[in-house]
Amino acid sequence: NAGVTQTPKFRVLKTGQSMTLLCAQDMNHEYMYWYRQDPGMGLRLIHYSVGEGTTAKGEVPDGYNVSRLKKQNFLLGLESAAPSQTSVYFCASSYLGFQETQYFGPGTRLLVL
Amino acid sequence: KQEVTQIPAALSVPEGENLVLNCSFTDSAIYNLQWFRQDPGKGLTSLLLIQSSQREQTSGRLNASLDKSSGRSTLYIAASQPGDSATYLCAVRLMIQGAQKLVFGQGTRLTINP
């Protein structure tokens, strides 16, 4: 039981490049989330999913897209990276939504030059 | 707009002391409040979750209280140990514009000195 895993752990991009962050969970959770963590800003919700095939916007969705084609995977895409997207990205999952404990992945550090 | 504040931003205490971390929020219409710990370079680990109808939750040496009317929560750590050194985050769940959100504080960085 690996819990929540994220790929890659670290990435450097140039402005305008694209990339996809992968989140996988093996706990059969319905809900999955993507957050970004910035110094002085705390964690902020980017997008979330309440089940396979669904996505919803969070607090800071602009510049990101997501997909939940399989229940166990939640992908976060950056189509044209900007320096403002330099951050640490965390994925999380929970069984029945925000009222339950969320389990977090180890994070992906992204640097956009 | 819901704001979650944690004071102090950093705290350093000798091993063995009991300590209290504070979390305040501006909108009392919350569904629940969670305390997390985050170790350097790692993800978040949930410590305690308090539903809005509850006053406190306990797990081992940890006790979290919630006072919705005053917009405050505290995390009490008894007999602190060096292994407790981490950043502690609180987060409140609420509804914003018809959607559920989890709003985080910026955290308190705790150092327990041997």
Interface residues (C-beta under 8 A of the other chain):
Chain A: V4 Y33 G40 M41 G42 L43 R44 L45 A56 K57 G58 E59 F90 A92 G97 F98 Q99 E100 T101 Q102 Y103 F104 G105 P106 G107
Chain B: V4 Y31 N32 Q34 F36 G41 K42 G43 L44 T45 S46 L49 Q51 L89 A91 R93 A99 Q100 K101 L102 F104 G105 Q106 G107
